[in-house]
Amino acid sequence: MTLTGREVGSTVLLGERSARRGVAFVDVDLAALESRVRPLGATVNDALLASVASGYRAALPAAGEQIPAQLPVSVPVALQRRGTSGNQVGVMLVRLPLDVPAPEDRLRLIAEQTRAEKTQARGQGTLEFMRGPIGARIMDRVARRQHLVGGFVTNVPGPAATVRLAGATVVAIWPVAVLAANVRLGVAAVSYAGRLYCGVHYDAANVPGATFGRAMSEELARLSE
């Protein structure tokens, strides 16, 4: 994936970030969500992306913007380990169908897209050059002006059973995505002890993140019914 494309127009989702930050937390029963979406040919990650699409559908009008037909987001993909590198991560571009009002239709379209995009991302692999300091500086400079993606969404598996820390049971794990490049909202999710925990991190001066989080929560509830 290259960051030189221009698929996203002028929007509150992209630009220089303010010093104000906000975080919205959303969670859902993992087994209920998976059992509901699997028969539809979708994964938990597809359901997460569908809920993110619902968040954008609510947040953009709240910011005074029209809802575009689609919004590309960047989603990391785990690759097969090669050589001595600890993490091998590729990136797939998922164009969220924001102009589709029905939740199940959005989910189906996203699932069809991710099946193809994962194969392509794994075929492309990762750029080792970007791991070094020179490559990272070049990527950062380009990314600050990018209009290829409107957001970042990441989902990682966590412990299936409860764990303890300093003798106390960990009751929940809330991930918070790092805001990078010129992106003003990012979503991170982690599964833990039977639930999917999501954190929506946003530039509170520019993006109605609380509205985004509420819509995302409602969508996950609908998809897990």
C-alpha positions in Angstrom: 0.0 0.0 0.0 1.3 3.5 -0.9 0.4 6.7 1.0 0.7 8.8 -2.1 -2.9 8.1 -3.3 -5.8 10.5 -2.7 -9.0 8.7 -1.8 -10.1 10.9 1.1 -11.1 14.5 0.5 -11.0 17.4 2.9 -12.4 16.2 6.2 -12.2 16.7 10.0 -10.8 13.2 10.2 -7.4 14.4 8.8 -5.2 17.3 9.7 -2.9 18.8 12.3 -4.0 17.5 15.7 -4.7 19.7 18.7 -3.5 19.1 22.2 -6.9 17.9 23.4 -7.5 14.1 23.4 -10.6 12.1 24.1 -11.2 8.3 24.6 -14.4 6.4 24.3 -14.6 2.8 25.5 -16.8 0.1 24.0 -17.1 -3.6 24.8 -19.2 -6.6 23.7 -19.5 -10.3 24.5 -17.1 -12.1 22.2 -18.9 -15.4 21.9 -22.2 -13.8 21.2 -20.7 -11.6 18.5 -18.8 -14.5 16.9 -21.7 -16.9 16.9 -23.9 -14.2 15.3 -21.6 -13.1 12.5 -19.9 -16.5 11.6 -23.0 -17.8 9.8 -23.0 -14.6 7.7 -19.5 -15.5 6.5 -17.9 -12.7 8.6 -15.2 -12.7 11.3 -15.1 -10.8 14.6 -12.7 -8.3 12.9 -15.2 -7.8 10.1 -17.9 -7.0 12.8 -15.4 -4.6 14.4 -15.0 -2.8 11.1 -18.7 -2.7 10.5 -19.2 -1.0 13.9 -16.4 1.4 13.0 -18.3 2.2 9.8 -21.4 3.0 11.9 -19.3 5.3 14.1 -18.2 7.3 11.1 -21.8 7.4 9.8 -22.8 9.1 13.0 -19.7 11.3 13.7 -19.3 12.9 10.3 -22.8 14.5 10.2 -22.3 15.6 13.8 -19.2 17.4 12.5 -21.2 19.1 9.8 -19.9 16.8 7.0 -21.7 14.7 4.4 -21.3 10.9 4.6 -19.1 9.7 1.7 -20.0 6.6 -0.2 -16.9 4.9 1.3 -14.0 5.7 3.6 -10.7 3.8 3.4 -9.1 2.8 6.7 -5.8 1.1 7.3 -5.9 -2.3 9.1 -2.7 -4.2 10.0 -2.4 -7.9 9.0 -0.2 -10.4 10.7 2.3 -12.1 8.4 4.2 -15.3 8.6 7.5 -14.7 10.4 10.6 -14.6 8.3 14.2 -14.4 9.4 15.0 -12.9 12.8 12.4 -10.2 12.9 10.0 -10.6 15.8 6.9 -9.0 14.2 5.9 -9.3 10.6 3.0 -7.0 9.9 1.4 -6.0 6.6 -1.3 -3.5 5.9 -4.6 -3.9 4.1 -6.8 -1.0 2.9 -10.5 -1.5 3.7 -13.0 0.8 2.1 -15.8 1.0 4.6 -19.2 1.2 2.8 -20.7 4.2 4.6 -23.5 4.7 2.2 -25.0 1.3 3.1 -27.6 1.8 5.9 -28.4 -1.8 6.7 -25.9 -3.3 9.3 -25.9 -6.8 7.8 -25.3 -5.5 4.3 -22.4 -3.4 5.5 -21.0 -6.5 7.3 -21.3 -8.7 4.2 -19.6 -6.1 2.0 -16.8 -5.7 4.5 -16.3 -9.5 4.8 -16.1 -9.9 1.1 -13.5 -7.1 0.9 -11.3 -8.3 3.7 -11.1 -11.8 2.3 -9.5 -10.4 -0.8 -7.4 -7.7 0.8 -5.8 -10.1 3.4 -4.5 -12.3 0.6 -3.1 -9.3 -1.2 -1.5 -7.8 1.9 0.1 -11.1 2.8 1.4 -11.4 -0.7 2.9 -7.9 -0.6 4.5 -8.5 2.8 6.3 -5.7 4.7 8.9 -3.2 3.8 12.1 -3.9 5.8 13.4 -0.5 4.7 10.7 1.3 6.7 11.9 -0.4 9.9 15.1 1.7 10.0 15.4 5.3 11.2 15.8 6.7 7.7 12.8 4.9 6.3 10.7 5.8 9.4 11.5 9.5 8.9 10.6 9.4 5.3 7.4 7.6 6.0 6.5 10.0 8.8 7.0 13.0 6.5 4.9 11.5 3.7 2.2 10.3 6.1 1.6 13.8 7.6 0.2 14.9 4.2 -1.5 11.6 3.2 -5.2 11.4 2.0 -5.3 7.7 1.3 -6.9 6.6 4.6 -9.2 8.3 7.0 -8.4 6.2 10.0 -6.6 3.3 11.6 -8.2 0.2 13.1 -6.3 -2.5 14.8 -7.5 -5.7 16.6 -5.2 -8.1 18.5 -6.0 -11.3 20.3 -5.5 -11.2 24.1 -5.6 -13.9 26.8 -8.7 -16.2 26.6 -8.7 -16.7 30.4 -8.4 -14.1 33.2 -4.9 -13.2 34.3 -3.6 -11.8 37.5 -1.3 -8.8 38.1 0.5 -8.3 41.4 -2.0 -10.8 43.0 -5.1 -9.1 41.7 -7.4 -10.3 38.9 -7.3 -8.2 35.8 -11.0 -7.5 35.1 -10.7 -5.7 31.8 -8.1 -4.6 29.3 -8.7 -1.3 27.5 -6.5 -0.6 24.5 -5.8 2.9 23.3 -4.6 3.4 19.7 -1.7 5.8 19.0 -2.7 8.7 16.8 -0.2 8.8 14.0 0.4 10.7 10.7 -2.3 13.3 10.2 -5.1 10.9 11.4 -7.3 12.3 14.2 -9.2 9.1 15.2 -8.0 5.6 15.7 -9.7 2.4 17.0 -7.9 -0.4 18.8 -9.5 -3.6 20.0 -8.3 -6.6 22.1 -10.1 -9.8 23.1 -9.8 -10.7 26.8 -11.6 -13.3 28.9 -14.6 -13.7 26.6 -15.1 -10.0 25.7 -13.9 -7.7 23.0 -12.7 -4.4 24.5 -12.3 -1.4 22.2 -10.8 2.0 22.7 -11.6 5.0 20.4 -8.8 7.6 20.7 -9.6 10.9 19.0 -8.6 14.6 18.7 -11.4 16.1 20.9 -11.0 19.6 19.4 -11.9 18.4 15.9 -13.7 15.0 15.9 -17.0 14.1 17.8 -15.5 11.0 19.2 -18.2 10.4 21.8 -20.8 10.3 19.1 -18.6 7.8 17.2 -18.2 5.6 20.3 -22.0 5.5 21.0 -22.8 4.5 17.4 -20.1 1.9 17.4 -21.4 0.4 20.7 -25.0 0.3 19.3 -23.8 -1.5 16.1 -21.9 -4.1 18.1 -24.9 -4.7 20.2 -27.1 -5.2 17.1 -24.6 -7.5 15.5 -24.3 -9.7 18.7 -28.1 -10.0 19.3 
